[in-house]
């Protein structure tokens, strides 16, 4: 089962970050990032996020539409998701450097 998408982000127009990242735990080579403005221009700003995932992962070998009869728990299913919308995400992918915490550089001038 795909992780649920946050209800406060129903479409691309409400996406909170400038970079839209997509990942899949089944397919390690299927990770990517897209500019929100380009996705909205190509797919439309009111496109639901489920449709965005379906369009991005259209050639996934585990997509449910390709295996309509396989409802078994042993058959992998497409698990493409937006990792930045999960509750455990550490920080957004497009955090400006000015908002990041300061750090001490060893060997710097005093």
Secondary structure, DSSP 8 states (H G I E B T S, - for coil): ------TT--BGGG--SSEEEEB-SS-TT--EEEEHHHHHHHH-TT-BHHHHHHHHTTT-TT-GGG-TT---TTS-----B-GGGSTT--S-TT--GGGS-----TT---
